[in-house]
């Protein structure tokens, strides 16, 4: 069995050891090498030619952001996963890394118990991401997630039903996909937008700020009690589900910490179910790049209610997990490349208004 070869880059010898131990414990992964600075990592890339790089951000000599920029120039196809501090500074730097081409990220816990918490994140999140990002390496181990590349035929394009809300779900690769879509949406969009992006606390706040700054859509991290307004967006906060509830004639946001779904909190399914319940056929759901199958059950509810569904295609997805499951289930009205998504969203919303 050909193993996935990983280069581990972190200035902390303790963190490097923990990451390497956990990776080496996997039958399908091997540590190709390690480095303590970005400069050393660049020197080792040509020697080792790894399948994937796990990269810290804060390092001496050359930090992770600078190294990532060089890596994207010299090895554009090699996935890079950021493993950065769970701090406000770390969150901002991680979003910058994603915009520079990082494939995924995971927050490195600090304080007492940080190392054990890091081990849990490596096992439960980092390793599955490595497998998904390197899924093209044959042969696949028995437990690797499968997402067939050919979707079932999409259902017939829905009628021009009026759209009153846009709900979006995303995971791995989502921040960049969201940024591309939001940049192309007009400020006069006549519907509210609600978003679930799999991210920990602090990161979702930064994401909302970045989307708001770089687009014409006013975007905030959601809290309970906000009334939905056209042309504005709400992002589910890390570690909280976001749902919509009706209060009289108004529809408001509500966050909760009910159990994770699909091992995620926030999860897409609770939001999509609430959207289907409140809006029926007058909703548009979009499922973007991401690992796993969160959003599938929610899309089933939206389809049952008569709503419309768009999914990102495999070619433009970082991981064709979430949109792939919806597409192969035949739930999508259309499966689209990312550059076409914003235009299709606007067309459907405007089409329902004559």
N, C-alpha and C positions, 0 to 999 in steps of 0.2 A: 504494500500500500504506500503510495506516494504521500508524504506528509506535507502539511502546510508549514512553511519555513518563516519564522517571525524574528524580526530584529527589535530588541527591546531597548528603548532610549530613555534614561532617567538619571538625574545627577545624584539621587539618593541610592546608595548601595543596598540599603534595606529594602526599599521599594523594588529595585531591580531584582533582588533575590526572590521576593514574594511573587512577583509577576512571572519570573522564569520558572520557579517551582511549580506554580499552578499550570502553566502552559506545558511543561515537560511531563506532567502527570496525565496528559491527554494522549491517547493512542494515535491520534491523527494530526498532532501538532508537535513541532520541534522548534527549539530556540536556535536560530541560525547564528546569533551573536548578540552582543550588547554594547552599549556606548553610554558615556556619562555626559556628553555634550552634543549639541547639534553638529558641530564641526566634525567630531569623531564619527557621528552617524553618517554624514555625507561621504567620508572617506571609506567607510565600510560598505556602503551601498553597492559600489561597483565590484568590490571583492566578493561579497556574499550573495548579491542579487536575491534578496528575500522576497517572499510572496506578499508580505504585509509588514508594516512598521507600527509599533506601539510607541507613541511619542509624548514625552512630558513637555510642558510649556516653559516653566521657569527653570532655566539652567544657565550656568556661567559660560563664558566664552562665546557661545552662539545659542540663543534661546530657540524654543521650539517653533515659534512663528517664522523666524528667519530661516530655520532649517526647512520648514515645510514649503516655503516659497521656492527654495532651491530644489527641493525634491519634486515639486510639481513641474519644474522645468526639465529636470534630468530624467525623472521616472514618472511620467504623467499617469500611467496606468496602475501603478502600485498603490493599493489602498493604504491609507494612513489613519490610524485611530488615536485620538488624543486621550490622554489619561491625566487630567489636570485637577488642581485643588478645588475643593468645594467651597469657594469664597466668591465674593462679589467680583473681585479682580479676576479670579480664575474663570468665572462665568463670562465676563466680557471678552477675555482673551480667547476662550473656547469658541464663542460665536464668530470672532474674527478669524480663527483658524478654519472654521467651517466655510466661511466666505472665501477663504484662500484655497479651498479644495480638499480639506480633510473629509474623510468618508464618514466618520462616526466619532463619538466622544463618550467618555464616562468620567464621573466625578470621583475624585480621590478623597475619601473621608479623612479628617484630621482629628487631633485630640486623643484622649484615652480610648482605647479600643479601635483606633483608626486602622491599624494593620489587619486586624481580624475582619473588620468591616470591608476593607479593601479586598481581602480574599473572597468574601461573599460576592462582591460585585464582579470580580474577575470570573468566578465560577458561573454565576447566574446570568451575567450580562455580556462581559467582554468576550468570553470564549464563544458563545453562540454568535456574536457579531462577527468574530474572525471567520467562523465557518461560513456564515452567510455571505460575507464579502469575498471569500475565496471559493465560493460554491462551484466555480467552473473547473476546479482541479479534480480530475477523476483519480481513483474511484471515490465516491462519496461514502462516508461511514454510515452504518445503519441508522444512527439517530439523527442524521442531518435533515433539516427541514427541506421538503420537496415542494417546489412551486412550478408546475408545468409551464412551458414557455408559450403554449398555444391556448388562448382563451376560447371558451365556447362562443359561438356567434352572439353578438350583443342583441338584446331584445330590440324590437322596432323603436325608432326614435319617438320619444313621447310627444304627445300633442302639445300645442302651445298653451299649456296650463299656466296660470299666473304663478310666479315664484315669489314667495314672501320672505324667505330666509335662505342663506347659503351656509351650509355646515361642512367643515373641512377636517379630515383626519390625516395625520402624518406621523412618521417615526424616523428611521434612519434616512438621512438625506433630506428630511423635511424642511429644516430651516432655510436652505437655499432654494428649494422648490417654492416655498411660501413667499420668499422674497421676490422671486421672479414673477409669480402671479400677481402679488400685491402691487408691484411697480406698474403693472399694466392695467390695473383697475381704475376706472374714472372716479373722481370724488363725488360725482352725482349718482353713484350706484344706489338704486332705490330700495335696497334690502339690507338688513343687518347681516354680519358675518360672525359665526362662532367657530372657534378652532380648538382642536385637541392636537397638541404636538407632544409626543413622549419626551419629557424633560424633567429633571429634578427641580426643587424649589430654587429660587434665585435666577436660574437660567431662563425660566418662562417670563419672568419680569423683564429681563434683558432682551429677550426675543421680541416681546411686545413693543418695547421702546425702539428697537431697531426697525421693525416693520413700520411703525408710525413715522419715524424719522425719514425713511427712505421711500415712502410712498405717499399717496394722497388720501390714504385711508387712516383715519384716527384709530389707533389700536391701543388697548390697555389689557393688563392682566385682569381676569375676571374676579369679581367678588360677589357675594350674595346681594340681591336686591336691585341690581342695575336694570333699568328699563331698556329694552332693545330699541335702537334707533337706526334708520337707514344710513348707509354710508359709513358706519362705524363697525369696529371689530373687537371681539373679546376672546382672549386666549386663556384656556384652562390653566390655573396655577399648578405648579409642581406639587405632587403628592395629594392632589384633590381632584375628584371628578367634577365636571361641569355639566349641569343639566339646565333645561329651561322649564319654567313653571308659569302658569297663568294666575294672575291676580286681577279679578274683575275683567276689564277689557284690555288689560296690559299684560305683556309677556316679559318676564324678568329672568335674570340669571340666578342660579343657585349653585353653590359649591358644597361638597360634602366629602367626608372621608370614609365612605362605605368601603367594603372590602375590594381589593384590586380585582379587575377582570382581565383575563388574558395575561395575567402577571403584570398588569399595568395600572398605575394610578397617577395621572389621569388616563382614562381609557376612552376610546372613540365610541364603543358600543352604547354606554349609558347616554351620551349626548345624542347620538343618532336616534335612539329609541324615543327620547323625549321630544325630539324634533318631529318624528313621525306621528307621535301621539297628538301634538298640538297643532301641527300644520297640515297633516294629511298629504294630499296630492300637491300642495302648494309649497314644496320644499325641493331644494337641489343639494345633493350630497356629493362631495368630491373626496376620493381616496387617493392619496399621494404615496410616493415611495416610502417603504418601511418594512421592517422585519416582522414576521409573525402574521397572525390573521385577525388582529383587532380591527373592528369595523365590519366584518362579515355579517355577524348577527344583526348589527344595527342597520346594515344595508338591506337585509331581509325584511326588517320592519318597515323601512322606507318604501321598498318596492311593494309590500303588501298594502301600504297606505296610498299607493299611486304616485309617489314622489319620483323624482328623476335622479339618476346616478351617473357620475363620470369617474373614470379611473385613469391613472397615469399608465402609459405603456411600459413594457419591459426595457426597451432600448434606452429610455431616458431616466429610468429609476436606478438609484444606487443599489437598492435591494427590491426585487419584485415579489415581496411577500404579501403585504396587505392589499395592494391593488391587484396582485395576481390571484389571490383567493377569491376576490369579488368578481374579477373578470372570468375566471374559469367556472364560476358558479352560474354564469349567464345573467348576472344581475345588472350589469352596466348598460346604460343606454349607448355610451360610446367609450372606447379605449383610445386615449389620445397621447401623443407626445407632449411633453411639458410646454414647449413653446406655443402650442395651440390651445392650451387649457384656458388661459384668461379670456381669449377671444370667444371661445365656446361658452364660457360662463356668462359673459356679457350678452352674447347673442340670445341665449335661452331666457335670461332675465328680461331683456328688452322685448323679446318676441312674445312673451306672455302678457305684455302690456300694450300690444298692438303697434 
